[in-house]
Amino acid sequence: MSFELDIGFTSLAGSKPVNEDFCAAVLPEPGSEGMGVIAAIADGVSTGGLGKEAAQTTVTSLVRDYYSTPETWDTTVALDRIIAAQNAWWAASNRRSEPALGMTTLTALVLKGHSYSLAHVGDSRAYLLREGQVTQITFDHVLAHPDLRHQLLRAVGAEDRLVVDYTQGDLQVGDVFVLVTDGVHGFVRLRQLAELGQSENAQAMSENLVNAAIKMGSNDNATALVVRVLGLMDATLSDNNRAAVTLPIPALFKVGDTIDGLRVTALIADSGINLLYQVRDLQTQTLYALKTLHPARAADAQERAMLAHEAWLAQCMQTTLAADHLVHLHQTLPNGKSPSAYYLLYDWHAGETLQQQLDRQHKFSPNQTVVLATQALKALGRLHRQSVIHRDIKPANLHLGEDSVLRVLDLGVALSGREPEALRRLHAGTPSYINPEQWGFAIKASGVDAKGEEESPDAQSDLFALGVTLYQLLTDGKLPYGEVLPYQSGRYFRDPTPPSRHNPEVPIWLDHIVLKAVARDKRERFETAEEMLLALERGASRPLSAPSATPLIQRDPTMLWKLLLAFSGVFNFLLVYWVLFLPK
C-alpha cells in the first residue's frame, strides 16, 4: 500500500525581484512504491548570481535521481550519493570564478515505510508537528554571532567535501512536516507555526505561512512546503524486524494442520533452521509455500532477523525487473488479514528444481543449458544492479516451472548491504559452489598461489557458482573441482577438465565459456552477468579464446619440493649402488 499524503507548497519572491527559492515533491511511479516519497526545498545564495539555478538543479536532480538508486540502499546512502554528485559539480564550477557563482541550502525529506529520513545543509529548516507540539528537526549551519547569522558555514557548492546532516525517526499518522526557507522561519515563531498547523489542508497551511512571514516584514524570498501524513505505506526492513520479534514462531505442523485459513499439505524441506511447507488456502484452494523458523530456533534473535531480512529483500525485489525470475512474496494473507504468527508466504509454482532433474538423471542438452543459463544470468544481473548478492546459487535453488520460467529461489543468505551482522559474517553457501577467494585462495600477480585472508562474496561469486552449475548440467552432475563436504575447504590445485571431455555434444565455444566462469584465477573470470550473457548470446559467431592452462608449479605449489625429493632419492640410490656393487 502506498502513502496517503496531503502535500502543499507556496513560494513567493517577496520584496526581492527574483525568487531564488525552489521546492519540489515527487510521488513514486507504479512499481516503485517501495522507494517512498521525497520532498525537498532549497534557498539559492545570490552572491555569485546563479543561486536560483543552483537551487533548481540541486532539488530537481535530487528528487528525480532518487528513484534511480537501488531500493536496497539505505535512504541516507542514496541521498548522500546524489547530493555529493551535485556538490562536486557546483564546487568544480565555483573554483573557476570569484566570487562563487552558484551555491544553495538544501533540506530533503523522504518518507518510507513507517519512518522518515531527513538530509540537511544550510539554514533552511524542517519542523515536525505531532500531537500539537512543534519540533525543529534541523540545525542551522550559520555563524553564531547575531549580526552574522546570514553567513552560511555549509552550502551545496561551497567546498569540495560537503558534510550533510542526516536525521531519521518513526512516522505516525497525523504527522505534519513543514520545510521552510529563512524568509519564513526568520519571521514566523513556533507558536504561530503550531496555530497555522490547524489549517484545513497542506496547501492552505503553506499559503498561510508565507503570507504571515511577508506580513511580519520578511525581506527575503519566502517558501513553505508542507507534507501531512494521512496513512502509512507498507513495512520496511525495520518494520519487518519488529514483526519478527513480536509475533510467535508457529509450532511444528503435521499434514492436515491449519493456520490462518491455510491447510498444510506437505513438508517440503527441513534444514534444521527453516521449515518449508506446501499449504492450500481453504477458500480458493490455491497452493502456497510457507516458510518459517524451526521451533527450536524460536528464541534465536539473529535467526529471526535473518528471516525478516529475507522478507524485506523479497518484497523489494518485487518492484524490479528481477521479479519475473523470483518467487512472489505475499505481505498479507489471501483473506486480506495479517498472519497470527511469523512466517513468509510465497507463491507455489509447479515444476522441478534443476537438482531434482539431475537426481532423476535428466539429460540436459547444450541448447537447453544455454537457455537456462540465459534466464539465470538475466536474474542475477538484475539482482546485482540492485546491490544484492545471492551467495547460494546452485541447481537446488534454480527452479524450472511448468511455464518454462527459471526462478531463483531462497534469498535467505543474500547480502544487500542492510543484512544483520550475523548474516554478513556467516560463511554461507554450498562448499562445492564457493569460489576460491572465499576460502582464502588467491592468485598473485606473479602467478603463484597464495593462501591469505578470505574475501567477501561479490557478484563474481554468484557467477562462479552459476558456472559450476552449468558444468554439472553439461556433464551429468560432475563438479569442476570435485565435491567439497561442509566440514572441508575447497581444493583448487588443478584446472577443471573441459565439459566436452565428459560430454562430446558440448561445443568448444560453450566449453570455453564454462571454463572461463569457473577459472581458478579471479582475473580470468567474467566480471558481470551482462558480460557472461553476451558471450552466450554470441555463441559460435564470436567464440571466446580457450582459457590459458595453469602452469604445473602454480597448480601444485609443492611440485618443486617433490621434484627435488625425487632427484635426491635417485641420486642417493645411485650412490648406494656405486658403493656396494661397482668394482673398487
TIPA-90172 format. One record per residue (C-alpha): residue in one letter; y, z, x; chain; residue number from 1. Coordinates in Angstrom, 3 decimals, decimal comma. Example, Ala and Ser with C-alpha at 12.3 -4.5 7.8 and 13.67 -1.06 7.14 Angstrom:
% TIPA-90172
r:Y:Z:X:c:k
A:-4,500:7,800:12,300:A:1
S:-1,060:7,140:13,670:A:2
***
This chain:
% TIPA-90172
r:Y:Z:X:c:k
M:0,000:0,000:0,000:A:1
S:3,498:-0,846:1,269:A:2
F:6,535:1,424:1,239:A:3
E:8,680:1,870:-1,828:A:4
L:12,213:1,890:-0,419:A:5
D:15,787:1,607:-1,593:A:6
I:17,970:0,101:1,148:A:7
G:21,717:-0,460:1,062:A:8
F:24,370:-1,264:3,656:A:9
T:28,137:-1,737:3,872:A:10
S:30,178:-2,914:6,869:A:11
L:33,969:-3,344:6,903:A:12
A:36,379:-4,272:9,703:A:13
G:38,809:-1,569:8,569:A:14
S:42,135:-1,689:10,387:A:15
K:40,782:-3,974:13,134:A:16
P:40,974:-7,777:12,971:A:17
V:37,315:-8,271:13,988:A:18
N:34,224:-6,398:12,804:A:19
E:32,092:-5,726:15,876:A:20
D:29,565:-3,608:13,986:A:21
F:26,276:-5,110:12,893:A:22
C:23,269:-3,797:10,941:A:23
A:20,028:-5,175:9,546:A:24
A:16,831:-4,073:7,821:A:25
V:13,617:-6,125:7,652:A:26
L:10,582:-5,662:5,446:A:27
P:7,181:-6,856:6,733:A:28
E:5,774:-10,188:5,663:A:29
P:2,448:-10,257:3,785:A:30
G:-0,309:-9,361:6,230:A:31
S:1,991:-7,283:8,462:A:32
E:2,475:-4,281:6,171:A:33
G:0,859:-2,014:8,758:A:34
M:3,862:-2,519:11,043:A:35
G:6,098:-0,662:8,598:A:36
V:9,826:-1,241:8,013:A:37
I:12,560:-1,474:10,641:A:38
A:16,315:-0,944:10,259:A:39
A:18,963:-0,924:12,980:A:40
I:22,716:-0,515:13,429:A:41
A:24,933:-1,347:16,429:A:42
D:28,586:-0,971:17,399:A:43
G:29,764:-3,549:19,931:A:44
V:32,016:-2,447:22,795:A:45
S:35,182:-4,541:22,624:A:46
T:36,293:-4,151:26,259:A:47
G:34,901:-7,451:27,543:A:48
G:35,373:-9,466:24,388:A:49
L:31,715:-10,034:23,482:A:50
G:30,997:-6,743:21,744:A:51
K:30,392:-8,476:18,426:A:52
E:27,897:-10,889:19,994:A:53
A:26,129:-8,062:21,848:A:54
A:25,708:-6,048:18,644:A:55
Q:24,465:-9,017:16,627:A:56
T:21,969:-10,358:19,166:A:57
T:20,600:-6,911:20,019:A:58
V:19,960:-5,927:16,404:A:59
T:18,705:-9,376:15,355:A:60
S:16,289:-9,635:18,292:A:61
L:15,001:-6,124:17,721:A:62
V:14,229:-6,441:14,010:A:63
R:12,648:-9,895:14,449:A:64
D:10,676:-9,345:17,648:A:65
Y:9,302:-6,000:16,482:A:66
Y:6,849:-7,780:14,175:A:67
S:5,615:-9,914:17,081:A:68
T:4,321:-6,902:19,027:A:69
P:0,661:-5,835:18,696:A:70
E:0,088:-3,478:15,789:A:71
T:-1,997:-1,275:18,073:A:72
W:1,041:-0,455:20,232:A:73
D:2,756:2,831:19,599:A:74
T:6,052:2,250:17,782:A:75
T:8,105:3,680:20,641:A:76
V:6,364:1,370:23,116:A:77
A:7,168:-1,691:21,005:A:78
L:10,809:-0,655:20,599:A:79
D:11,172:0,161:24,286:A:80
R:9,835:-3,222:25,422:A:81
I:12,216:-5,165:23,168:A:82
I:15,280:-3,020:23,906:A:83
A:14,580:-3,232:27,643:A:84
A:14,440:-7,035:27,448:A:85
Q:17,769:-7,190:25,594:A:86
N:19,353:-4,750:28,018:A:87
A:18,140:-6,759:31,033:A:88
W:19,680:-9,946:29,625:A:89
W:23,069:-8,408:28,875:A:90
A:23,118:-6,408:32,130:A:91
A:22,462:-9,602:34,125:A:92
S:25,323:-11,346:32,292:A:93
N:27,667:-8,412:32,822:A:94
R:27,034:-8,329:36,595:A:95
R:28,803:-11,686:36,862:A:96
S:32,000:-10,523:35,165:A:97
E:34,609:-7,779:35,452:A:98
P:35,016:-6,043:33,082:A:99
A:31,579:-6,258:31,463:A:100
L:31,608:-8,820:28,664:A:101
G:29,001:-7,567:26,224:A:102
M:27,770:-4,019:25,564:A:103
T:26,711:-2,236:22,404:A:104
T:25,405:1,012:20,995:A:105
L:22,105:0,910:19,119:A:106
T:20,293:3,134:16,648:A:107
A:16,998:1,809:15,254:A:108
L:14,701:3,361:12,657:A:109
V:11,050:2,445:11,993:A:110
L:9,192:3,857:9,005:A:111
K:5,426:3,524:9,441:A:112
G:2,630:5,275:7,619:A:113
H:3,661:8,848:6,922:A:114
S:6,086:9,147:9,853:A:115
Y:9,317:7,752:11,272:A:116
S:10,379:6,749:14,792:A:117
L:13,972:6,535:15,985:A:118
A:15,431:4,803:19,071:A:119
H:18,997:5,642:20,044:A:120
V:21,606:4,667:22,653:A:121
G:25,360:5,330:22,476:A:122
D:27,485:7,051:19,827:A:123
S:26,265:5,549:16,557:A:124
R:24,360:8,211:14,617:A:125
A:21,388:8,813:12,347:A:126
Y:21,192:11,573:9,742:A:127
L:18,258:12,766:7,666:A:128
L:18,930:14,104:4,176:A:129
R:15,980:16,153:2,947:A:130
E:15,951:18,587:0,032:A:131
G:19,734:18,856:0,005:A:132
Q:20,001:19,552:3,760:A:133
V:21,678:17,161:6,229:A:134
T:20,360:16,996:9,821:A:135
Q:21,777:14,885:12,633:A:136
I:18,732:13,447:14,443:A:137
T:20,545:11,635:17,284:A:138
F:22,673:12,836:20,191:A:139
D:25,939:11,099:21,134:A:140
H:25,938:9,666:24,667:A:141
V:29,646:10,269:25,372:A:142
L:31,748:12,334:27,748:A:143
A:32,016:15,963:26,671:A:144
H:35,817:16,169:27,010:A:145
P:37,562:15,975:23,591:A:146
D:40,010:13,328:24,829:A:147
L:37,265:11,163:26,344:A:148
R:34,702:11,139:23,579:A:149
H:35,223:7,399:23,196:A:150
Q:33,823:6,839:26,712:A:151
L:30,141:5,927:26,483:A:152
L:27,627:7,265:29,001:A:153
R:24,909:4,869:27,826:A:154
A:25,013:1,465:26,154:A:155
V:22,851:-1,645:25,938:A:156
G:24,016:-3,936:28,772:A:157
A:25,862:-1,272:30,758:A:158
E:23,257:-0,785:33,506:A:159
D:20,076:-2,482:34,711:A:160
R:17,955:0,502:33,725:A:161
L:18,535:1,876:30,247:A:162
V:17,269:5,271:29,136:A:163
V:16,607:5,319:25,399:A:164
D:16,246:8,486:23,314:A:165
Y:13,189:8,499:21,032:A:166
T:12,569:10,842:18,111:A:167
Q:9,562:10,975:15,805:A:168
G:8,831:13,026:12,711:A:169
D:6,948:13,222:9,427:A:170
L:8,080:11,398:6,290:A:171
Q:8,362:12,805:2,799:A:172
V:9,008:11,096:-0,492:A:173
G:12,696:11,587:-1,261:A:174
D:13,894:11,449:2,352:A:175
V:17,201:9,615:2,896:A:176
F:18,086:8,185:6,315:A:177
V:21,740:7,390:6,993:A:178
L:22,684:5,261:10,028:A:179
V:26,439:5,055:10,706:A:180
T:28,833:3,912:13,447:A:181
D:31,561:6,151:14,863:A:182
G:34,089:4,625:12,484:A:183
V:32,280:6,564:9,739:A:184
H:30,859:9,735:11,295:A:185
G:34,175:10,446:13,068:A:186
F:35,867:10,910:9,712:A:187
V:33,196:11,949:7,189:A:188
R:31,947:15,515:7,501:A:189
L:28,405:16,755:6,869:A:190
R:29,419:18,443:3,626:A:191
Q:30,789:15,158:2,301:A:192
L:27,679:13,372:3,501:A:193
A:25,480:15,774:1,522:A:194
E:27,604:15,235:-1,589:A:195
L:27,526:11,454:-1,215:A:196
G:23,746:11,668:-0,819:A:197
Q:23,601:12,341:-4,550:A:198
S:24,685:8,737:-5,224:A:199
E:22,593:6,837:-7,733:A:200
N:21,241:4,355:-5,165:A:201
A:21,353:3,450:-1,480:A:202
Q:23,930:0,682:-1,868:A:203
A:26,324:2,953:-3,741:A:204
M:25,929:5,631:-1,078:A:205
S:26,685:3,221:1,776:A:206
E:29,793:1,945:-0,017:A:207
N:30,990:5,473:-0,765:A:208
L:30,533:6,499:2,886:A:209
V:32,502:3,561:4,265:A:210
N:35,269:3,868:1,668:A:211
A:35,542:7,601:2,305:A:212
A:35,891:7,017:6,064:A:213
I:38,644:4,429:5,589:A:214
K:40,409:6,698:3,110:A:215
M:40,303:9,517:5,691:A:216
G:42,156:7,278:8,171:A:217
S:39,377:5,585:10,159:A:218
N:40,955:3,240:12,701:A:219
D:37,693:1,524:13,667:A:220
N:35,064:-0,711:12,098:A:221
A:33,068:1,265:9,529:A:222
T:29,378:0,593:8,846:A:223
A:26,733:2,583:6,984:A:224
L:23,051:1,724:6,467:A:225
V:21,119:3,877:4,005:A:226
V:17,323:3,975:3,540:A:227
R:15,843:6,036:0,709:A:228
V:12,070:6,695:0,722:A:229
L:10,618:6,414:-2,775:A:230
G:6,926:6,021:-1,835:A:231
L:4,858:6,140:1,344:A:232
M:2,660:3,401:2,810:A:233
D:-0,981:3,562:3,890:A:234
A:-2,125:6,033:6,501:A:235
T:-1,596:5,551:10,231:A:236
L:-3,680:6,901:13,122:A:237
S:-2,165:10,373:12,865:A:238
D:-2,826:10,341:9,127:A:239
N:-6,473:9,372:9,754:A:240
N:-6,742:12,197:12,274:A:241
R:-5,548:14,670:9,662:A:242
A:-8,137:13,381:7,181:A:243
A:-10,872:13,659:9,809:A:244
V:-10,001:17,308:10,360:A:245
T:-9,567:18,377:6,753:A:246
L:-12,424:16,550:4,984:A:247
P:-16,033:17,771:5,369:A:248
I:-18,752:15,693:7,010:A:249
P:-21,447:14,757:4,451:A:250
A:-24,949:16,179:4,791:A:251
L:-27,910:14,020:5,766:A:252
F:-28,675:11,553:2,991:A:253
K:-32,059:10,528:1,695:A:254
V:-32,664:7,238:-0,089:A:255
G:-31,548:7,737:-3,691:A:256
D:-28,846:10,334:-2,931:A:257
T:-25,375:9,642:-4,310:A:258
I:-21,831:10,409:-3,168:A:259
D:-18,572:9,359:-4,845:A:260
G:-20,356:6,875:-7,085:A:261
L:-22,327:5,315:-4,212:A:262
R:-26,147:5,446:-4,056:A:263
V:-27,887:5,418:-0,666:A:264
T:-30,408:2,570:-0,475:A:265
A:-31,400:2,680:3,231:A:266
L:-30,724:4,342:6,571:A:267
I:-29,722:1,531:8,912:A:268
A:-29,085:3,346:12,197:A:269
D:-29,060:6,855:13,657:A:270
S:-27,557:7,128:17,153:A:271
G:-27,610:10,918:17,168:A:272
I:-23,813:10,826:16,879:A:273
N:-23,181:8,460:13,993:A:274
L:-25,230:7,544:10,946:A:275
L:-25,058:4,174:9,217:A:276
Y:-26,340:3,792:5,661:A:277
Q:-26,582:0,947:3,205:A:278
V:-25,138:2,101:-0,123:A:279
R:-24,683:0,492:-3,535:A:280
D:-21,804:1,036:-5,941:A:281
L:-23,268:2,296:-9,214:A:282
Q:-20,721:0,430:-11,350:A:283
T:-20,527:-3,005:-9,708:A:284
Q:-23,898:-2,959:-7,871:A:285
T:-22,058:-4,190:-4,766:A:286
L:-23,573:-3,254:-1,391:A:287
Y:-21,542:-1,478:1,304:A:288
A:-22,141:0,040:4,724:A:289
L:-21,301:3,744:5,001:A:290
K:-20,686:5,200:8,467:A:291
T:-20,243:8,887:9,144:A:292
L:-20,852:11,536:11,789:A:293
H:-24,234:13,180:12,154:A:294
P:-24,006:16,662:10,535:A:295
A:-24,927:18,189:13,896:A:296
R:-21,648:16,782:15,249:A:297
A:-19,517:18,010:12,354:A:298
A:-17,872:20,738:14,451:A:299
D:-17,018:18,373:17,325:A:300
A:-13,268:17,697:17,065:A:301
Q:-13,431:14,881:19,641:A:302
E:-16,140:13,016:17,723:A:303
R:-14,077:13,317:14,556:A:304
A:-11,045:11,954:16,395:A:305
M:-13,098:9,013:17,697:A:306
L:-14,271:8,118:14,192:A:307
A:-10,678:8,411:12,943:A:308
H:-9,564:6,065:15,734:A:309
E:-12,233:3,558:14,706:A:310
A:-10,998:3,714:11,103:A:311
W:-7,379:3,182:12,156:A:312
L:-8,280:0,345:14,513:A:313
A:-10,380:-1,443:11,883:A:314
Q:-7,503:-1,022:9,441:A:315
C:-5,020:-2,513:11,940:A:316
M:-7,251:-5,480:12,744:A:317
Q:-7,476:-6,421:9,057:A:318
T:-3,887:-7,675:9,230:A:319
T:-4,563:-10,005:12,188:A:320
L:-6,350:-13,311:12,659:A:321
A:-9,260:-11,369:14,163:A:322
A:-10,090:-10,091:10,660:A:323
D:-12,187:-13,221:9,996:A:324
H:-14,709:-12,074:12,612:A:325
L:-14,631:-8,338:11,868:A:326
V:-16,110:-6,331:9,003:A:327
H:-13,594:-5,273:6,345:A:328
L:-12,944:-1,531:6,032:A:329
H:-12,116:-0,088:2,604:A:330
Q:-9,360:2,540:2,602:A:331
T:-10,232:3,676:-0,926:A:332
L:-13,456:3,780:-2,898:A:333
P:-14,404:0,905:-5,219:A:334
N:-13,256:3,057:-8,173:A:335
G:-9,842:3,494:-6,545:A:336
K:-10,324:7,186:-5,751:A:337
S:-10,258:8,920:-2,381:A:338
P:-13,525:10,000:-0,674:A:339
S:-14,653:13,605:-1,107:A:340
A:-15,988:13,675:2,473:A:341
Y:-15,076:11,969:5,729:A:342
Y:-16,844:8,635:6,140:A:343
L:-15,984:4,975:6,610:A:344
L:-16,896:2,363:4,014:A:345
Y:-17,349:-1,203:5,252:A:346
D:-18,318:-4,426:3,512:A:347
W:-22,013:-5,276:3,651:A:348
H:-22,906:-8,749:4,959:A:349
A:-26,374:-10,221:4,591:A:350
G:-27,790:-11,702:7,774:A:351
E:-29,011:-10,502:11,161:A:352
T:-27,614:-9,383:14,472:A:353
L:-28,367:-11,606:17,445:A:354
Q:-30,572:-8,804:18,813:A:355
Q:-32,669:-8,858:15,647:A:356
Q:-33,105:-12,601:16,061:A:357
L:-34,120:-12,143:19,706:A:358
D:-36,598:-9,424:18,689:A:359
R:-38,346:-11,788:16,303:A:360
Q:-38,412:-14,375:19,124:A:361
H:-35,964:-16,809:17,580:A:362
K:-35,236:-19,682:19,981:A:363
F:-31,507:-20,306:20,438:A:364
S:-30,757:-23,910:21,321:A:365
P:-27,883:-24,634:23,730:A:366
N:-25,871:-26,146:20,869:A:367
Q:-26,345:-23,078:18,663:A:368
T:-25,456:-20,814:21,581:A:369
V:-22,217:-22,722:22,196:A:370
V:-21,255:-22,429:18,504:A:371
L:-21,903:-18,676:18,556:A:372
A:-20,028:-18,267:21,845:A:373
T:-17,038:-20,151:20,441:A:374
Q:-16,789:-17,805:17,460:A:375
A:-17,228:-14,727:19,650:A:376
L:-14,522:-15,880:22,067:A:377
K:-12,055:-16,528:19,260:A:378
A:-12,638:-12,999:18,002:A:379
L:-12,336:-11,458:21,476:A:380
G:-9,213:-13,466:22,247:A:381
R:-7,532:-12,123:19,129:A:382
L:-8,626:-8,574:19,905:A:383
H:-7,325:-8,840:23,476:A:384
R:-3,978:-10,209:22,295:A:385
Q:-3,674:-7,008:20,263:A:386
S:-4,415:-4,995:23,454:A:387
V:-7,859:-3,980:22,152:A:388
I:-10,885:-3,840:24,497:A:389
H:-14,207:-3,707:22,604:A:390
R:-16,278:-2,225:25,501:A:391
D:-19,698:-2,770:23,891:A:392
I:-20,255:-6,492:23,407:A:393
K:-23,995:-7,196:23,204:A:394
P:-26,415:-9,016:20,868:A:395
A:-26,836:-5,888:18,721:A:396
N:-23,087:-5,854:17,995:A:397
L:-22,790:-9,546:17,111:A:398
H:-23,844:-10,209:13,518:A:399
L:-24,515:-13,700:12,187:A:400
G:-24,046:-13,614:8,430:A:401
E:-25,695:-15,865:5,888:A:402
D:-22,266:-17,503:5,592:A:403
S:-22,695:-18,666:9,251:A:404
V:-19,783:-16,466:10,386:A:405
L:-20,308:-14,454:13,561:A:406
R:-18,810:-10,968:13,212:A:407
V:-18,144:-8,419:15,933:A:408
L:-19,481:-5,002:14,927:A:409
D:-18,716:-1,435:15,970:A:410
L:-15,218:-0,607:17,201:A:411
G:-16,380:2,953:17,837:A:412
V:-15,775:2,923:21,611:A:413
A:-12,983:0,330:21,671:A:414
L:-9,794:1,010:23,614:A:415
S:-6,403:0,419:22,015:A:416
G:-4,049:2,482:24,171:A:417
R:-3,970:5,163:21,472:A:418
E:-7,580:6,331:21,605:A:419
P:-8,454:10,036:22,104:A:420
E:-8,570:11,214:25,700:A:421
A:-12,302:11,919:25,466:A:422
L:-12,962:8,335:24,343:A:423
R:-10,855:6,961:27,209:A:424
R:-12,807:8,986:29,783:A:425
L:-16,173:8,097:28,250:A:426
H:-18,207:5,652:30,365:A:427
A:-19,060:3,690:27,237:A:428
G:-21,054:0,541:26,744:A:429
T:-24,646:-0,520:27,289:A:430
P:-25,545:-0,336:31,028:A:431
S:-27,069:-3,815:31,312:A:432
Y:-23,831:-5,375:29,986:A:433
I:-21,334:-3,388:32,088:A:434
N:-19,504:-5,330:34,801:A:435
P:-19,848:-4,244:38,462:A:436
E:-16,320:-2,809:38,734:A:437
Q:-17,050:-0,142:36,131:A:438
W:-19,887:1,090:38,358:A:439
G:-17,560:1,138:41,363:A:440
F:-18,827:-2,112:42,936:A:441
A:-16,134:-4,476:44,187:A:442
I:-15,862:-7,460:46,496:A:443
K:-13,318:-7,059:49,273:A:444
A:-11,075:-9,892:50,387:A:445
S:-13,307:-10,161:53,456:A:446
G:-16,248:-10,973:51,170:A:447
V:-18,094:-7,707:51,806:A:448
D:-19,351:-5,432:49,044:A:449
A:-17,620:-2,102:48,687:A:450
K:-18,522:0,993:46,673:A:451
G:-15,435:2,872:45,597:A:452
E:-13,574:4,113:42,559:A:453
E:-14,798:2,963:39,180:A:454
E:-12,341:0,622:37,450:A:455
S:-11,291:0,978:33,836:A:456
P:-12,627:-1,637:31,405:A:457
D:-10,373:-4,581:30,620:A:458
A:-10,550:-7,962:28,903:A:459
Q:-12,759:-9,288:31,700:A:460
S:-15,263:-6,515:30,928:A:461
D:-15,774:-7,926:27,431:A:462
L:-16,106:-11,464:28,818:A:463
F:-18,714:-10,312:31,358:A:464
A:-20,704:-8,644:28,553:A:465
L:-20,465:-11,810:26,473:A:466
G:-21,690:-13,813:29,478:A:467
V:-24,729:-11,524:29,730:A:468
T:-25,306:-12,039:26,008:A:469
L:-25,170:-15,841:26,337:A:470
Y:-27,569:-15,645:29,281:A:471
Q:-30,008:-13,760:27,029:A:472
L:-29,712:-16,270:24,199:A:473
L:-30,416:-19,184:26,538:A:474
T:-33,322:-17,526:28,357:A:475
D:-35,229:-15,836:25,509:A:476
G:-33,904:-12,363:26,248:A:477
K:-33,798:-12,274:30,068:A:478
L:-30,917:-10,419:31,754:A:479
P:-28,993:-11,860:34,741:A:480
Y:-29,184:-8,643:36,792:A:481
G:-32,244:-7,074:35,180:A:482
E:-32,409:-4,189:32,748:A:483
V:-30,402:-1,076:33,581:A:484
L:-31,570:2,137:31,955:A:485
P:-28,999:4,648:30,616:A:486
Y:-29,523:7,079:33,494:A:487
Q:-29,200:4,338:36,132:A:488
S:-26,269:2,389:37,527:A:489
G:-26,119:-1,370:37,740:A:490
R:-27,541:-3,282:40,729:A:491
Y:-25,576:-6,350:41,813:A:492
F:-27,064:-7,310:45,209:A:493
R:-28,217:-10,797:44,247:A:494
D:-26,947:-13,828:42,392:A:495
P:-28,380:-14,433:38,899:A:496
T:-30,951:-17,175:38,508:A:497
P:-29,362:-20,123:36,628:A:498
P:-30,391:-20,144:32,942:A:499
S:-31,722:-23,698:33,332:A:500
R:-34,456:-22,361:35,648:A:501
H:-35,821:-20,402:32,675:A:502
N:-34,948:-22,980:30,038:A:503
P:-34,843:-26,651:31,127:A:504
E:-32,950:-27,564:27,925:A:505
V:-29,802:-25,833:29,209:A:506
P:-27,377:-28,468:30,551:A:507
I:-25,905:-27,976:34,015:A:508
W:-22,327:-27,668:32,700:A:509
L:-23,400:-24,756:30,472:A:510
D:-25,271:-23,259:33,412:A:511
H:-22,030:-23,180:35,385:A:512
I:-20,038:-21,562:32,559:A:513
V:-22,556:-18,756:32,059:A:514
L:-22,886:-18,121:35,806:A:515
K:-19,097:-18,004:36,122:A:516
A:-18,916:-15,487:33,255:A:517
V:-21,414:-13,133:34,974:A:518
A:-20,323:-13,686:38,579:A:519
R:-20,594:-10,662:40,854:A:520
D:-17,064:-11,205:42,161:A:521
K:-14,397:-10,436:39,541:A:522
R:-12,107:-13,057:41,086:A:523
E:-14,583:-15,829:40,239:A:524
R:-14,944:-14,910:36,555:A:525
F:-12,915:-16,066:33,555:A:526
E:-9,694:-14,098:33,214:A:527
T:-9,117:-14,643:29,488:A:528
A:-11,147:-15,524:26,424:A:529
E:-8,984:-18,622:25,994:A:530
E:-9,949:-19,866:29,461:A:531
M:-13,662:-19,486:28,737:A:532
L:-13,253:-21,051:25,288:A:533
L:-11,504:-24,062:26,819:A:534
A:-14,370:-24,519:29,292:A:535
L:-16,889:-24,509:26,411:A:536
E:-14,827:-26,961:24,353:A:537
R:-14,533:-29,377:27,274:A:538
G:-18,244:-29,102:27,964:A:539
A:-19,716:-32,003:29,893:A:540
S:-16,489:-34,049:29,717:A:541
R:-14,784:-31,802:32,282:A:542
P:-17,514:-29,563:33,709:A:543
L:-16,815:-26,604:35,950:A:544
S:-17,993:-26,727:39,528:A:545
A:-21,028:-24,658:40,414:A:546
P:-20,171:-21,081:41,465:A:547
S:-20,480:-20,610:45,206:A:548
A:-23,599:-18,827:46,379:A:549
T:-23,102:-15,344:47,726:A:550
P:-23,893:-15,056:51,468:A:551
L:-27,038:-13,127:52,284:A:552
I:-25,120:-10,414:54,110:A:553
Q:-22,993:-9,849:51,015:A:554
R:-25,927:-9,825:48,614:A:555
D:-27,616:-7,141:50,727:A:556
P:-25,221:-5,159:52,973:A:557
T:-28,225:-3,610:54,760:A:558
M:-29,604:-7,016:55,818:A:559
L:-28,068:-6,804:59,310:A:560
W:-29,809:-3,495:59,948:A:561
K:-33,047:-4,882:58,569:A:562
L:-32,856:-7,844:60,982:A:563
L:-32,100:-5,551:63,911:A:564
L:-35,020:-3,321:62,930:A:565
A:-37,333:-6,341:62,715:A:566
F:-36,163:-7,642:66,107:A:567
S:-36,631:-4,191:67,619:A:568
G:-40,163:-3,971:66,192:A:569
V:-41,167:-7,373:67,564:A:570
F:-39,647:-6,584:70,960:A:571
N:-41,478:-3,247:71,189:A:572
F:-44,771:-4,862:70,121:A:573
L:-44,446:-7,473:72,861:A:574
L:-43,549:-4,802:75,378:A:575
V:-46,622:-2,701:74,494:A:576
Y:-48,844:-5,810:74,607:A:577
W:-47,492:-6,705:78,044:A:578
V:-48,095:-3,192:79,401:A:579
L:-51,635:-2,846:78,034:A:580
F:-53,180:-6,305:78,197:A:581
L:-51,407:-8,588:80,630:A:582
P:-52,745:-8,575:84,231:A:583
K:-50,857:-6,388:86,685:A:584
***
